[in-house]
Amino acid sequence: MTDDQPTQEPGAGEPAAVPPAAPPPVEGSGWVQPAPAAAPPPVEGSGWVQPAAPPAAGPAWGQPPAAPPAAGPAWGQPPAGPPAAPAPTGWAQPPAPTPGWVQPALNQKGSVTILARLAGVVLVLLGLFWGAAGVILIIGGSAFRSIFDQLGGPLSTDTNSVDAAGNIVGGVFVGIGIVILILAIVEVLGGIGTIIGKTWGRIIGILYSLVFGSFLLLGVSGASRASDVTDTSGAGGGLIFLLVMFLLYLYALVVLIVRWRGRAHA
């Protein structure tokens, strides 16, 4: 070591000792030095004051703001619709009919007239009469044949010819009675159809009235000539009977052709 080298003080170059931190105050140990108070805010007009540092750009850390509510109605019960209009009370004017041409109904038919139904009753009664006549002819023809079979021996020696004549005459009466009975049954059915308003009943009634009326007209003519010649009560009674029958058929014929149905209601 030379004399020019400065003398170092003991302890030079060593790190300075750091005073130990004061232990935290223990509750109940006595007086504790309070923490230094914050500097008071500067008073306006007291001199230059260092301005506060401006806040950092951008939002400070913290809870983000709530998102704005979504557009449109919030979830929940849908809004009620507008209230229904009250029902009109009192008299209201009916809607006006639609203008324009309307095709009328073509199938409208009126009801069967009372006169036509009476014509059906007449046909039923006449059919029953002719049916009874046919039954009488059938029974009479059978009885006539039986009588000839029983009386053929005493009346004539030729038994075979008498039996044959009885069978022929009786068979004719029976055949005519069967035909009349069948026609009468059809006439009764036609009268029933006319009463209930069936077209087929009307057709049967017109045909029967035309045919039987024509035969009765011939019978009336013959009976009138016979009554003029003989001038007896029997001929007069037969003429009246045939005339009544003819008039009944004439009534049925005219009514079923002219007054079958009434006018159709609109």
C-alpha positions as CSV (number, residue, x, y, z in Angstrom):
1,M,0.0,0.0,0.0
2,T,1.3,3.5,-0.9
3,D,0.8,6.7,0.7
4,D,-1.2,8.1,-2.2
5,Q,-4.0,5.5,-1.9
6,P,-6.9,6.9,0.3
7,T,-7.7,5.2,3.4
8,Q,-10.9,3.2,3.3
9,E,-13.3,3.5,6.1
10,P,-14.2,0.3,7.7
11,G,-17.5,-1.0,6.4
12,A,-17.2,0.8,3.1
13,G,-18.6,-1.1,0.1
14,E,-20.9,-3.2,2.1
15,P,-24.7,-3.0,1.5
16,A,-26.5,-0.7,3.8
17,A,-28.5,-2.4,6.5
18,V,-32.3,-2.4,6.0
19,P,-34.1,-1.6,9.2
20,P,-36.5,-4.3,10.2
21,A,-40.2,-3.7,9.5
22,A,-42.2,-2.7,12.4
23,P,-44.3,-5.6,13.7
24,P,-48.0,-5.3,13.2
25,P,-49.9,-3.9,16.1
26,V,-51.4,-6.4,18.4
27,E,-55.0,-5.8,19.4
28,G,-55.0,-4.8,23.1
29,S,-51.2,-4.1,23.3
30,G,-51.6,-0.4,24.0
31,W,-51.2,2.7,21.9
32,V,-50.6,2.2,18.2
33,Q,-49.3,4.9,15.9
34,P,-52.0,5.7,13.3
35,A,-51.3,5.5,9.6
36,P,-50.3,8.7,8.0
37,A,-53.3,10.7,6.8
38,A,-53.8,11.4,3.1
39,A,-52.6,14.8,1.8
40,P,-55.4,17.3,1.8
41,P,-56.7,18.4,-1.5
42,P,-55.1,21.5,-2.9
43,V,-56.9,24.8,-2.2
44,E,-57.8,26.9,-5.2
45,G,-55.5,30.0,-5.4
46,S,-52.8,28.6,-3.2
47,G,-50.3,28.2,-6.1
48,W,-49.4,25.7,-8.7
49,V,-50.9,22.3,-8.3
50,Q,-49.9,19.3,-10.2
51,P,-52.9,18.2,-12.3
52,A,-54.2,14.7,-11.9
53,A,-53.2,12.2,-14.5
54,P,-55.7,11.7,-17.2
55,P,-57.6,8.4,-17.1
56,A,-56.3,5.7,-19.4
57,A,-58.0,5.4,-22.8
58,G,-60.7,2.8,-23.1
59,P,-63.0,1.5,-20.5
60,A,-61.6,0.7,-17.1
61,W,-61.7,-2.8,-15.9
62,G,-65.0,-3.8,-14.3
63,Q,-68.3,-5.4,-14.9
64,P,-69.4,-4.9,-18.6
65,P,-72.5,-2.9,-19.1
66,A,-75.7,-4.9,-19.6
67,A,-76.6,-5.6,-23.2
68,P,-79.5,-3.5,-24.6
69,P,-82.8,-5.5,-24.7
70,A,-83.6,-7.2,-28.0
71,A,-86.0,-5.5,-30.4
72,G,-89.5,-6.8,-30.4
73,P,-91.8,-7.9,-27.6
74,A,-90.3,-9.6,-24.7
75,W,-91.0,-13.3,-24.0
76,G,-94.2,-14.0,-22.2
77,Q,-97.9,-14.1,-22.8
78,P,-98.7,-12.8,-26.3
79,P,-100.6,-9.6,-26.4
80,A,-104.3,-10.0,-26.6
81,G,-106.0,-9.3,-29.9
82,P,-108.5,-6.5,-30.4
83,P,-111.8,-7.0,-28.7
84,A,-114.5,-8.6,-30.9
85,A,-117.2,-6.3,-32.2
86,P,-120.4,-6.6,-30.3
87,A,-123.3,-8.4,-32.0
88,P,-125.8,-6.0,-33.5
89,T,-129.0,-5.7,-31.5
90,G,-132.4,-4.8,-32.9
91,W,-133.5,-4.8,-36.5
92,A,-130.9,-5.0,-39.1
93,Q,-131.4,-4.4,-42.8
94,P,-131.0,-7.7,-44.8
95,P,-128.2,-7.9,-47.3
96,A,-129.2,-6.8,-50.8
97,P,-129.7,-9.7,-53.3
98,T,-126.9,-10.4,-55.7
99,P,-127.8,-8.8,-59.1
100,G,-127.8,-10.9,-62.2
101,W,-130.0,-13.4,-63.9
102,V,-130.9,-16.6,-61.9
103,Q,-132.0,-19.7,-63.7
104,P,-135.4,-20.8,-62.3
105,A,-135.8,-24.3,-60.9
106,L,-137.1,-26.7,-63.6
107,N,-138.0,-29.6,-61.4
108,Q,-140.5,-27.9,-59.1
109,K,-143.8,-29.7,-59.2
110,G,-147.0,-28.9,-57.5
111,S,-148.8,-31.4,-55.2
112,V,-151.4,-33.8,-56.4
113,T,-154.8,-32.2,-56.4
114,I,-157.8,-33.3,-54.3
115,L,-159.8,-34.0,-57.5
116,A,-157.0,-36.4,-58.7
117,R,-157.0,-38.2,-55.4
118,L,-160.8,-38.6,-55.6
119,A,-160.4,-40.0,-59.1
120,G,-158.0,-42.6,-57.5
121,V,-160.7,-43.5,-55.0
122,V,-163.2,-43.9,-57.9
123,L,-160.8,-46.3,-59.7
124,V,-160.4,-48.4,-56.5
125,L,-164.1,-48.7,-56.1
126,L,-164.7,-49.6,-59.7
127,G,-161.9,-52.1,-59.6
128,L,-163.4,-53.8,-56.5
129,F,-166.7,-54.0,-58.4
130,W,-165.2,-55.6,-61.4
131,G,-163.2,-57.9,-59.2
132,A,-166.4,-59.1,-57.5
133,A,-168.0,-59.6,-60.9
134,G,-165.0,-61.7,-62.0
135,V,-165.2,-63.9,-58.8
136,I,-168.9,-64.4,-59.4
137,L,-168.3,-65.5,-63.0
138,I,-165.6,-67.9,-61.9
139,I,-167.8,-69.4,-59.2
140,G,-170.8,-69.5,-61.6
141,G,-168.9,-71.2,-64.4
142,S,-167.6,-73.9,-62.0
143,A,-171.1,-74.5,-60.6
144,F,-172.6,-74.6,-64.1
145,R,-170.1,-77.3,-65.1
146,S,-170.9,-79.3,-62.0
147,I,-174.6,-79.1,-62.6
148,F,-174.3,-80.4,-66.1
149,D,-172.1,-83.2,-64.9
150,Q,-174.9,-84.3,-62.4
151,L,-177.9,-83.7,-64.6
152,G,-176.4,-84.9,-67.9
153,G,-177.6,-88.5,-67.4
154,P,-181.3,-88.0,-66.8
155,L,-181.7,-85.2,-69.3
156,S,-180.1,-87.0,-72.3
157,T,-178.9,-90.4,-73.4
158,D,-175.8,-88.9,-74.9
159,T,-173.9,-88.3,-71.7
160,N,-170.6,-87.5,-73.3
161,S,-172.1,-84.6,-75.4
162,V,-173.8,-83.1,-72.4
163,D,-170.6,-83.3,-70.3
164,A,-168.7,-81.7,-73.2
165,A,-171.2,-78.9,-73.5
166,G,-171.2,-78.2,-69.8
167,N,-167.4,-78.1,-69.7
168,I,-167.3,-75.7,-72.6
169,V,-169.9,-73.3,-71.2
170,G,-168.5,-73.5,-67.7
171,G,-164.9,-73.0,-69.0
172,V,-166.0,-69.9,-70.9
173,F,-167.5,-68.3,-67.8
174,V,-164.5,-69.3,-65.7
175,G,-162.0,-67.9,-68.3
176,I,-163.9,-64.6,-68.6
177,G,-164.1,-64.3,-64.8
178,I,-160.3,-64.8,-64.4
179,V,-159.6,-62.1,-67.0
180,I,-161.9,-59.7,-65.4
181,L,-160.4,-60.4,-62.0
182,I,-156.9,-59.8,-63.2
183,L,-157.9,-56.5,-64.8
184,A,-159.7,-55.5,-61.7
185,I,-156.6,-56.1,-59.5
186,V,-154.5,-53.9,-61.9
187,E,-157.2,-51.2,-61.7
188,V,-157.2,-51.2,-57.9
189,L,-153.4,-50.9,-57.9
190,G,-153.6,-48.0,-60.3
191,G,-156.2,-46.3,-58.1
192,I,-153.9,-46.7,-55.1
193,G,-151.0,-45.3,-57.0
194,T,-153.1,-42.3,-58.1
195,I,-154.1,-41.6,-54.5
196,I,-150.5,-41.5,-53.3
197,G,-149.4,-39.4,-56.3
198,K,-147.5,-41.8,-58.4
199,T,-147.1,-41.3,-62.1
200,W,-147.6,-44.9,-63.0
201,G,-150.9,-44.9,-61.1
202,R,-152.0,-41.9,-63.2
203,I,-151.1,-43.7,-66.4
204,I,-153.0,-46.9,-65.4
205,G,-156.0,-44.7,-64.4
206,I,-156.1,-42.9,-67.8
207,L,-155.8,-46.2,-69.8
208,Y,-158.6,-47.9,-67.8
209,S,-160.8,-44.9,-67.9
210,L,-160.4,-44.7,-71.7
211,V,-160.9,-48.4,-72.4
212,F,-163.7,-49.2,-69.9
213,G,-165.4,-45.8,-70.6
214,S,-165.5,-46.7,-74.3
215,F,-167.1,-50.1,-73.7
216,L,-169.6,-48.6,-71.3
217,L,-170.5,-45.9,-73.8
218,L,-171.4,-48.7,-76.3
219,G,-173.4,-50.4,-73.6
220,V,-175.3,-47.2,-72.8
221,S,-176.1,-46.8,-76.4
222,G,-177.4,-50.4,-76.7
223,A,-179.3,-50.2,-73.4
224,S,-181.0,-46.9,-74.5
225,R,-182.2,-48.5,-77.8
226,A,-183.4,-51.6,-75.9
227,S,-185.3,-49.5,-73.4
228,D,-187.0,-47.6,-76.2
229,V,-188.1,-50.9,-77.9
230,T,-189.2,-52.9,-74.8
231,D,-190.1,-50.0,-72.5
232,T,-189.6,-52.1,-69.4
233,S,-188.3,-51.2,-65.9
234,G,-185.4,-53.7,-66.2
235,A,-184.0,-52.1,-69.3
236,G,-184.3,-48.7,-67.7
237,G,-182.5,-49.8,-64.5
238,G,-179.7,-51.3,-66.6
239,L,-179.3,-48.1,-68.6
240,I,-179.0,-46.0,-65.4
241,F,-176.4,-48.4,-64.0
242,L,-174.3,-48.3,-67.1
243,L,-174.7,-44.5,-67.4
244,V,-173.4,-44.0,-63.8
245,M,-170.4,-46.3,-64.5
246,F,-169.6,-44.3,-67.7
247,L,-169.8,-41.0,-65.9
248,L,-167.4,-42.2,-63.2
249,Y,-164.8,-43.3,-65.7
250,L,-165.3,-40.0,-67.7
251,Y,-164.6,-38.0,-64.5
252,A,-161.4,-40.0,-63.8
253,L,-160.2,-39.6,-67.3
254,V,-160.7,-35.8,-67.5
255,V,-159.3,-35.1,-64.0
256,L,-156.2,-37.2,-64.5
257,I,-155.4,-35.5,-67.8
258,V,-156.2,-31.9,-66.9
259,R,-156.1,-31.6,-63.0
260,W,-153.3,-34.0,-62.0
261,R,-151.1,-31.5,-60.1
262,G,-151.6,-28.0,-58.9
263,R,-149.3,-25.0,-59.4
264,A,-145.8,-25.2,-57.9
265,H,-145.2,-22.7,-55.1
266,A,-142.3,-20.3,-55.6
